[in-house]
Amino acid sequence: MGPINLALWAMGVVLIALGYLRARDPWTRYQALKAQDANIARYEAWRGGLRSESNTGASVAMEILRRQAQIGAAIAVVGFVLVFAGFAIR
């Protein structure tokens, strides 16, 4: 176990934590907006109304939140790769 391994492990753990923290809040809010949108769709279907296919403020917000969560998840994946690389390098 050399200094390169320790450095890779440390950077990996930091990136995993950073990615998790960046993805957690947007993903939670995205799930809440998605559930609210599904509830509105069920209500409008029950009422017999037609939903327009245009973008709403909520759909734009969901796209932004989903993208933020994806970026956070990608950072965490890079962290996992660094941790595994730390084990692979000898």
Beta strands, then each sheet from edge to edge (+ up, - down):
end
